[in-house]
Amino acid sequence: MNEVFREKLRPTRFFLIIVLSGVLFNSTSAAFEVRDAISALVDSPDFKGKEPIQKLLQAAELIREKKLQEREMAFALLDWGDQYVREPSDPLDRLKRWAQLSHDEKLSQLRIPREFLNRILLAEYLVKKTPYVSSSPQQKLEILHKLAQQKLVDWAVSLAYARLYAGAIVTGAKSYKTISPIEALDALKDLGDQGLVELHYKTPTEALLAAEALAMDSNYMNGLPYDRLVKLRELERKKLISNLTRKELERLPAWRLLVADPSFMQSDAASKRERLSKLRDQELISSSSFSDLAAIFRPISVASPAQARPIPVPQKIQPPAQPEDDTSRAPNGES
């Protein structure tokens, strides 16, 4: 009789194991939601609704405590850094704010692109508030020197400007024709096409001239992120800027275009990647920026507050110990 009972128990036990596994799996899955890293960050109380400087300080603290990975923050740090330095309305005050940002020890470990921000802010100040555009190389260097004495010019930017203008003075050029930054970019392109200048000169010089050209373009300066991406695509198609210069300039408008769109931020990872692919296929962002953004908006598993860790699924339930043979305990040999 017991043998029959055990035979009936085995399929029942197997069924219970399957049911228990399903219940535990479902409860584990319910404890997790799939989000991308940056959406979870933007919605967190550590950053949502805070001022740019507060976001930067909080990011520095979390990165120092190894609670955040800085590579995932690259676009956000650029955005918050740009917002912070642009809080003043005056171009000179913005350069002074940049100097504060660059010398803030609490933010020193953050990889904010300080050189890029300085180049852009400096170009905006030069073309709007000084006679820089119509000046001779000697006069341009004098304007830049006064700003450098106030520690308002990044050393790499200062070096690039010195290479651009000091050569004409050193070689004894007697005449100087005033040309626009766009015309200068075209001349630089011709020199590059002829192989007369290499990338070590062309790239930093192109970055300076592109910053000046965009600072003088009111449509670009007043345009929305999408409009700025279109302008950068146009400059690259004309071969006035390289892919490297375009990538540096497109990061901020591309980021702001995406994070300002609720439909994008609230969509799932597959939809986000599809949107990024569309921007790339339209040549509004480079393949390099696509890869960087796709990595940032990749899906991650986020544990729900109700249950931080899943319950492990049991691998195997051992059968109970076998009882002794009934015949050995039956009185008088009865079965």
C-alpha positions in Angstrom: 0.0 0.0 0.0 2.8 2.4 0.8 4.5 1.6 -2.4 1.4 2.7 -4.3 1.1 5.8 -2.2 4.7 6.8 -3.0 4.1 6.3 -6.7 1.2 8.7 -6.5 3.2 11.2 -4.5 6.1 11.5 -7.1 4.1 13.2 -9.9 2.4 15.4 -7.2 5.7 16.5 -5.8 7.0 17.3 -9.4 3.9 19.4 -10.0 4.5 21.3 -6.8 8.0 22.1 -7.7 6.9 23.5 -11.1 4.2 25.6 -9.4 6.6 26.9 -6.8 9.2 27.8 -9.4 6.6 29.7 -11.4 5.4 31.7 -8.4 8.9 32.6 -7.4 9.9 33.6 -10.9 6.9 35.8 -11.3 7.5 37.5 -7.9 11.1 38.1 -8.9 10.2 39.5 -12.3 7.6 41.8 -10.7 10.3 43.2 -8.4 12.2 44.5 -11.3 11.5 47.1 -14.1 13.6 47.6 -17.1 14.8 51.2 -17.6 17.8 53.0 -19.1 20.5 54.4 -16.8 20.0 58.0 -17.6 16.2 58.1 -17.3 16.5 56.6 -13.9 19.1 59.2 -13.0 17.1 62.2 -14.3 14.0 61.2 -12.4 15.9 60.5 -9.2 15.5 63.0 -6.3 19.2 63.6 -6.3 19.0 65.5 -9.6 15.4 66.3 -10.5 14.5 70.0 -10.1 18.0 71.0 -8.8 20.1 73.9 -10.0 23.0 73.2 -12.4 25.7 73.7 -9.8 23.8 71.4 -7.4 23.6 68.7 -10.0 27.3 69.0 -10.7 28.2 68.8 -7.0 25.9 65.9 -6.4 27.4 64.1 -9.4 30.9 64.7 -8.1 29.9 63.2 -4.8 28.2 60.1 -6.2 31.1 59.5 -8.6 33.6 59.8 -5.8 31.6 57.3 -3.8 31.5 55.0 -6.9 27.7 55.1 -7.0 27.8 56.5 -10.5 30.0 55.8 -13.6 31.3 58.9 -15.1 31.2 57.6 -18.7 27.4 57.4 -18.4 27.3 61.1 -17.3 29.4 62.6 -20.1 26.5 64.3 -21.9 24.7 65.3 -18.7 27.8 66.9 -17.3 28.3 68.9 -20.5 24.7 70.0 -20.4 24.8 71.1 -16.7 28.2 72.7 -17.1 27.0 74.7 -20.1 23.8 75.8 -18.2 25.9 76.8 -15.2 28.4 79.0 -17.1 25.5 80.6 -19.1 23.5 81.7 -16.1 25.0 85.3 -16.4 23.6 87.1 -19.4 26.8 89.1 -20.2 29.4 87.2 -22.3 32.3 88.5 -20.2 30.6 87.3 -17.0 30.1 83.9 -18.6 33.9 83.7 -19.1 34.4 84.6 -15.5 31.8 81.9 -14.5 33.8 79.4 -16.6 37.0 80.4 -14.6 35.1 79.6 -11.4 34.0 76.3 -12.8 37.5 75.4 -13.8 39.1 76.2 -10.5 36.4 74.7 -8.2 38.2 71.9 -6.3 35.0 70.2 -5.5 34.4 69.7 -9.3 38.0 69.1 -10.3 37.5 65.3 -10.8 34.5 65.8 -13.1 35.4 65.4 -16.8 33.5 68.4 -17.9 34.8 69.5 -21.4 36.3 72.8 -20.0 38.4 73.5 -23.1 35.3 73.2 -25.4 33.2 75.4 -23.2 35.9 78.1 -23.0 36.4 78.0 -26.8 32.6 78.6 -27.4 32.2 81.3 -24.8 35.4 83.0 -25.8 34.2 83.1 -29.5 30.9 84.6 -28.5 32.5 87.3 -26.4 35.1 88.1 -29.1 32.6 88.6 -32.0 30.0 90.4 -29.9 31.9 92.6 -27.5 35.2 93.4 -29.1 36.6 94.7 -32.4 38.2 91.3 -32.8 36.7 90.3 -36.2 38.0 93.4 -38.0 41.3 93.5 -36.2 44.8 92.6 -37.5 46.6 89.5 -36.2 48.6 91.7 -33.8 45.5 93.3 -32.4 43.7 90.0 -32.1 46.6 88.6 -30.0 46.6 91.7 -27.8 42.8 91.2 -27.1 43.4 87.6 -26.3 46.4 88.4 -24.1 44.4 90.7 -21.9 41.8 88.0 -21.4 44.5 85.4 -20.7 46.0 87.7 -18.0 42.6 87.5 -16.2 42.7 83.7 -16.5 39.7 83.7 -18.8 41.3 81.7 -21.6 42.1 78.0 -21.5 45.8 77.3 -22.2 45.0 75.0 -25.1 42.7 77.6 -26.7 45.3 80.2 -26.2 47.9 78.1 -27.8 45.7 77.4 -30.8 45.1 81.1 -31.3 48.8 81.9 -31.0 49.5 79.3 -33.8 46.8 80.9 -35.9 47.9 84.5 -35.7 51.5 84.7 -34.5 52.8 83.1 -37.7 51.8 86.0 -39.8 53.6 88.4 -37.5 56.7 86.3 -37.2 57.1 85.8 -41.0 56.8 89.6 -41.5 53.5 89.8 -43.4 52.9 93.4 -44.4 49.3 93.3 -45.4 46.2 91.7 -43.9 42.8 91.2 -45.5 39.9 90.9 -43.2 37.8 87.8 -43.9 34.9 86.2 -42.1 35.4 83.0 -40.1 33.4 81.1 -42.8 35.9 82.3 -45.4 38.8 81.4 -43.2 37.3 77.8 -42.9 37.1 77.6 -46.7 40.8 78.7 -47.0 41.8 76.2 -44.3 39.9 73.5 -46.2 41.9 74.3 -49.4 45.2 74.1 -47.6 44.2 70.7 -46.2 43.1 69.5 -49.6 46.5 70.4 -51.0 48.2 68.6 -48.2 49.9 71.8 -47.0 48.7 71.5 -43.4 48.3 68.4 -41.4 45.6 67.4 -38.8 47.7 68.6 -35.8 47.3 72.2 -37.2 44.0 71.9 -39.0 41.9 70.4 -36.3 42.5 73.0 -33.5 42.4 75.9 -36.0 39.2 74.6 -37.5 37.6 74.3 -34.0 38.4 78.0 -33.3 37.1 79.2 -36.7 33.9 77.1 -36.4 33.2 78.5 -33.0 33.5 82.0 -34.3 31.4 81.3 -37.4 28.6 79.8 -35.3 28.8 82.7 -32.8 28.2 85.1 -35.7 25.3 83.1 -37.1 22.1 84.5 -35.4 20.0 81.6 -36.8 22.2 79.1 -35.1 22.5 81.0 -31.9 18.7 81.5 -31.6 17.9 78.1 -33.1 16.4 75.1 -31.4 18.6 72.0 -30.9 17.2 70.4 -34.1 18.1 73.5 -36.1 21.6 73.5 -34.7 22.0 69.9 -35.8 20.9 70.7 -39.3 23.4 73.6 -39.5 26.3 71.3 -38.4 25.3 68.7 -40.9 25.3 71.4 -43.6 28.8 72.6 -42.6 30.2 69.1 -42.7 28.6 68.3 -46.1 30.4 71.4 -47.4 33.6 70.0 -45.9 34.1 73.2 -43.9 34.3 71.2 -40.7 35.5 67.7 -40.1 33.6 64.8 -38.5 35.7 65.3 -35.4 34.8 69.0 -35.1 31.1 68.2 -35.8 31.0 65.5 -33.2 32.3 67.9 -30.5 29.7 70.5 -31.5 26.7 68.2 -31.9 26.8 66.6 -28.5 25.0 69.3 -26.6 22.2 70.0 -29.1 21.7 66.2 -29.7 21.4 65.6 -26.0 19.0 68.5 -25.4 16.9 67.4 -28.3 16.4 64.0 -26.7 16.0 64.7 -23.0 13.6 67.6 -23.6 11.2 65.2 -25.4 9.0 63.4 -22.9 7.9 60.8 -25.5 11.5 59.8 -25.9 12.4 59.7 -22.2 9.3 57.7 -21.3 9.7 55.2 -24.1 11.3 51.8 -23.8 14.9 51.0 -24.7 14.0 49.6 -28.1 12.1 52.7 -29.1 14.9 54.9 -27.9 17.4 53.0 -30.0 15.1 53.3 -33.0 14.9 57.1 -32.5 18.7 57.3 -32.3 19.0 55.2 -35.4 16.7 57.6 -37.3 18.7 60.6 -36.3 21.9 58.8 -37.5 20.3 57.8 -40.8 19.2 61.4 -41.4 22.8 62.4 -40.7 21.7 64.6 -37.9 24.1 62.9 -35.5 27.3 61.1 -36.4 27.8 57.4 -36.0 30.1 58.1 -33.1 27.5 60.1 -31.2 24.9 57.4 -32.0 27.1 54.8 -30.3 27.8 57.0 -27.3 24.1 57.8 -26.8 23.0 54.2 -27.4 25.3 53.1 -24.7 23.9 55.7 -22.2 20.3 54.8 -23.0 20.8 51.0 -22.8 18.4 49.1 -20.6 19.2 48.1 -17.1 17.3 46.3 -14.4 16.2 48.4 -11.5 15.0 46.7 -8.3 11.7 48.0 -6.9 11.6 49.5 -3.4 9.3 46.7 -2.2 11.9 44.0 -2.8 15.6 44.8 -3.3 16.7 41.3 -3.9 14.9 38.4 -5.7 14.1 35.2 -3.9 16.3 32.4 -5.3 14.4 29.7 -7.1 14.9 26.3 -5.5 16.9 24.0 -7.7 15.9 20.6 -6.3 13.7 19.2 -3.5 15.1 16.0 -2.0 12.5 13.2 -1.5 11.7 12.3 2.2 13.5 9.4 3.8 12.1 6.0 2.8 10.1 4.4 5.7 11.0 0.9 6.9 9.3 -2.1 5.1 5.8 -2.6 6.6 6.3 -6.4 6.7 9.1 -6.0 9.2 6.7 -4.3 11.6 3.6 -6.4 11.0 2.6 -8.5 14.1 2.5 -12.3 13.6 3.7 -11.9 10.0 0.5 -10.3 8.9 0.7 -8.3 5.7 
